[in-house]
């Protein structure tokens, strides 16, 4: 399955690039309590190599969709998906789903989640406003270049907004689509 988004990229060239981007939503496997997907952006055509999405920006991670919650397990590296990684995630879920879920972020749920930081200062929570669910991930530490992510889900439309990057906007990817 594919979804089309309006996109804004900030690649290594540091140029703002605005263009349509296709998101590939690939079903890996239906499991007992949910379905596992991987999300990958297609590289839009660019003229300069420094305008390409790099450093893993194309790979949005593994999404485990259950009846009530969507979980995200980031890829963990910048190398992309492989059959070995896909099979490893499926095995993790089958062997100990509870432990797998503890390693994931809750990115969409009917109820809001707690917005207190973990022991390393990372905030990861869901806020509910009407038919939309907002997921936020960021670190409160003010030094260095920290990662951040925001995802907006809308009932009946799925993901309608995605933002991921670092403090200096290096390799930032922003996707949005208009829905009624």
Kinemage of the C-alpha trace (Angstrom):
@kinemage 1
@onewidth
@group {chain A} dominant
@subgroup {mainchain}
@vectorlist {calphas} color= white
{ca unk a 1} P 0.000 0.000 0.000
{ca unk a 2} L 1.161 3.543 -0.647
{ca unk a 3} L 0.216 6.975 0.680
{ca unk a 4} L 1.062 10.293 -0.966
{ca unk a 5} L 2.207 13.235 1.143
{ca unk a 6} L 3.335 16.786 0.593
{ca unk a 7} L 6.885 16.786 1.887
{ca unk a 8} L 9.582 19.123 3.127
{ca unk a 9} L 13.133 17.780 3.426
{ca unk a 10} L 16.269 19.265 4.939
{ca unk a 11} L 19.021 16.998 3.570
{ca unk a 12} L 22.791 17.244 4.057
{ca unk a 13} L 22.871 20.125 1.557
{ca unk a 14} L 20.857 22.157 4.141
{ca unk a 15} L 18.523 23.278 1.332
{ca unk a 16} L 14.812 23.174 1.972
{ca unk a 17} L 13.275 20.844 -0.613
{ca unk a 18} L 9.490 20.814 -1.055
{ca unk a 19} L 7.995 18.032 -3.145
{ca unk a 20} L 5.555 15.141 -3.099
{ca unk a 21} L 6.782 12.039 -1.307
{ca unk a 22} L 5.393 8.509 -1.438
{ca unk a 23} L 5.217 6.445 1.730
{ca unk a 24} L 5.291 2.682 1.241
{ca unk a 25} L 3.337 0.852 3.929
{ca unk a 26} L 4.479 -2.757 3.810
{ca unk a 27} L 2.645 -5.438 5.752
{ca unk a 28} L 5.130 -7.916 7.178
{ca unk a 29} L 2.836 -10.290 9.013
{ca unk a 30} L -0.501 -10.673 10.780
{ca unk a 31} L 0.091 -11.946 14.291
{ca unk a 32} L -2.153 -13.080 17.143
{ca unk a 33} L -2.819 -9.596 18.587
{ca unk a 34} L -1.990 -7.280 15.692
{ca unk a 35} L -0.335 -6.688 12.342
{ca unk a 36} L 3.290 -5.680 11.844
{ca unk a 37} L 4.166 -3.101 9.174
{ca unk a 38} L 7.294 -1.298 8.061
{ca unk a 39} L 7.143 2.206 6.621
{ca unk a 40} L 9.610 3.437 4.023
{ca unk a 41} L 9.725 6.664 2.054
{ca unk a 42} L 10.566 6.588 -1.627
{ca unk a 43} L 13.534 8.769 -2.507
{ca unk a 44} L 12.144 11.611 -4.623
{ca unk a 45} L 14.172 12.556 -7.707
{ca unk a 46} L 16.929 15.076 -6.917
{ca unk a 47} L 19.740 16.550 -8.996
{ca unk a 48} L 22.392 16.798 -6.272
{ca unk a 49} L 23.553 13.778 -4.216
{ca unk a 50} L 23.562 15.928 -1.050
{ca unk a 51} L 19.819 16.459 -1.548
{ca unk a 52} L 19.056 12.754 -1.007
{ca unk a 53} L 17.494 11.452 2.181
{ca unk a 54} L 20.330 9.886 4.145
{ca unk a 55} L 21.222 8.677 7.606
{ca unk a 56} L 18.174 6.405 7.785
{ca unk a 57} L 15.634 9.187 7.165
{ca unk a 58} L 13.745 7.037 4.630
{ca unk a 59} L 12.978 4.329 7.207
{ca unk a 60} L 10.161 5.311 9.571
{ca unk a 61} L 10.384 2.109 11.607
{ca unk a 62} L 8.257 -0.878 12.451
{ca unk a 63} L 4.630 -0.248 13.396
{ca unk a 64} L 2.702 -2.887 15.310
{ca unk a 65} L -1.008 -2.161 14.954
{ca unk a 66} L -3.326 -3.762 17.495
{ca unk a 67} L -7.046 -3.239 18.075
{ca unk a 68} L -6.514 -0.305 20.462
{ca unk a 69} L -2.904 0.875 20.112
{ca unk a 70} L -0.257 1.533 17.463
{ca unk a 71} L 3.306 0.865 18.623
{ca unk a 72} L 6.515 2.072 16.971
{ca unk a 73} L 9.822 0.285 17.159
{ca unk a 74} L 12.492 2.433 15.487
{ca unk a 75} L 14.755 0.643 13.060
{ca unk a 76} L 17.790 1.090 15.293
{ca unk a 77} L 20.298 1.760 12.534
{ca unk a 78} L 20.603 3.689 9.280
{ca unk a 79} L 21.047 0.708 7.000
{ca unk a 80} L 17.417 0.064 6.125
{ca unk a 81} L 15.210 -2.980 6.314
{ca unk a 82} L 16.314 -6.530 5.615
{ca unk a 83} L 14.472 -9.844 5.647
{ca unk a 84} L 16.633 -10.804 8.626
{ca unk a 85} L 15.504 -7.739 10.625
{ca unk a 86} L 11.861 -8.260 9.629
{ca unk a 87} L 11.972 -11.914 10.682
{ca unk a 88} L 13.723 -10.972 13.931
{ca unk a 89} L 10.923 -8.570 14.865
{ca unk a 90} L 8.267 -11.197 14.072
{ca unk a 91} L 10.148 -13.717 16.224
{ca unk a 92} L 10.394 -11.196 19.094
{ca unk a 93} L 6.634 -10.637 19.021
{ca unk a 94} L 5.825 -14.346 18.850
{ca unk a 95} L 8.226 -15.318 21.630
{ca unk a 96} L 7.528 -12.495 24.084
{ca unk a 97} L 5.083 -9.874 22.892
{ca unk a 98} L 5.024 -8.108 26.281
{ca unk a 99} L 8.806 -7.627 26.261
{ca unk a 100} L 8.684 -6.437 22.635
{ca unk a 101} L 6.031 -3.825 23.489
{ca unk a 102} L 8.174 -2.509 26.363
{ca unk a 103} L 10.837 -1.634 23.754
{ca unk a 104} L 8.328 0.321 21.655
{ca unk a 105} L 6.758 3.755 21.762
{ca unk a 106} L 2.986 4.017 21.936
{ca unk a 107} L 2.320 6.394 19.025
{ca unk a 108} L -1.471 6.191 18.835
{ca unk a 109} L -4.104 5.179 21.363
{ca unk a 110} L -7.640 6.148 22.252
{ca unk a 111} L -6.497 7.403 25.653
{ca unk a 112} L -3.745 9.934 26.284
{ca unk a 113} L -0.504 8.616 27.715
{ca unk a 114} L 1.666 9.996 30.493
{ca unk a 115} L 3.906 12.917 29.496
{ca unk a 116} L 6.583 12.496 32.192
{ca unk a 117} L 10.183 12.019 31.050
{ca unk a 118} L 12.012 8.729 31.434
{ca unk a 119} L 15.256 8.387 33.416
{ca unk a 120} L 17.250 9.866 30.498
{ca unk a 121} L 15.046 12.944 30.003
{ca unk a 122} L 13.106 11.583 26.996
{ca unk a 123} L 9.443 12.513 26.657
{ca unk a 124} L 7.242 10.145 24.672
{ca unk a 125} L 3.484 10.569 24.878
{ca unk a 126} L 0.160 10.695 23.049
{ca unk a 127} L -2.251 13.619 23.343
{ca unk a 128} L -5.893 13.244 22.237
{ca unk a 129} L -7.730 16.160 20.636
{ca unk a 130} L -11.052 15.306 19.019
{ca unk a 131} L -10.584 12.710 16.277
{ca unk a 132} L -6.810 13.233 16.205
{ca unk a 133} L -4.001 11.674 18.210
{ca unk a 134} L -0.696 13.510 18.537
{ca unk a 135} L 2.490 11.613 19.352
{ca unk a 136} L 5.524 13.520 20.627
{ca unk a 137} L 9.087 12.341 21.218
{ca unk a 138} L 11.840 14.693 22.358
{ca unk a 139} L 14.515 15.187 24.991
{ca unk a 140} L 14.530 18.056 27.466
{ca unk a 141} L 18.344 18.189 27.602
{ca unk a 142} L 19.449 21.504 26.092
{ca unk a 143} L 22.930 20.518 24.877
{ca unk a 144} L 23.818 18.676 21.699
{ca unk a 145} L 21.634 17.806 18.763
{ca unk a 146} L 18.767 15.674 20.019
{ca unk a 147} L 16.278 13.718 17.984
{ca unk a 148} L 12.603 14.689 17.862
{ca unk a 149} L 9.503 13.184 16.301
{ca unk a 150} L 5.869 14.172 15.970
{ca unk a 151} L 3.160 12.055 14.367
{ca unk a 152} L -0.496 13.009 13.953
{ca unk a 153} L -3.127 10.356 13.337
{ca unk a 154} L -6.716 11.030 12.348
{ca unk a 155} L -9.519 8.556 12.797
{ca unk a 156} L -10.501 7.151 9.405
{ca unk a 157} L -7.487 8.712 7.618
{ca unk a 158} L -4.457 7.187 9.374
{ca unk a 159} L -1.225 9.148 9.554
{ca unk a 160} L -1.779 12.738 8.397
{ca unk a 161} L 1.444 14.354 9.636
{ca unk a 162} L 4.972 13.139 10.338
{ca unk a 163} L 8.013 15.106 11.471
{ca unk a 164} L 11.370 13.621 12.369
{ca unk a 165} L 14.812 15.173 12.674
{ca unk a 166} L 17.444 16.478 15.039
{ca unk a 167} L 17.952 19.765 16.863
{ca unk a 168} L 19.672 21.448 13.940
{ca unk a 169} L 17.067 20.118 11.448
{ca unk a 170} L 19.734 17.910 9.860
{ca unk a 171} L 18.030 15.257 7.745
{ca unk a 172} L 14.609 16.466 8.884
{ca unk a 173} L 11.645 14.937 7.086
{ca unk a 174} L 8.209 16.513 7.296
{ca unk a 175} L 5.158 14.934 5.665
{ca unk a 176} L 1.613 16.202 5.653
{ca unk a 177} L -1.632 15.570 3.810
{ca unk a 178} L -4.872 17.461 3.836
{ca unk a 179} L -7.918 15.572 5.064
{ca unk a 180} L -11.462 16.634 5.824
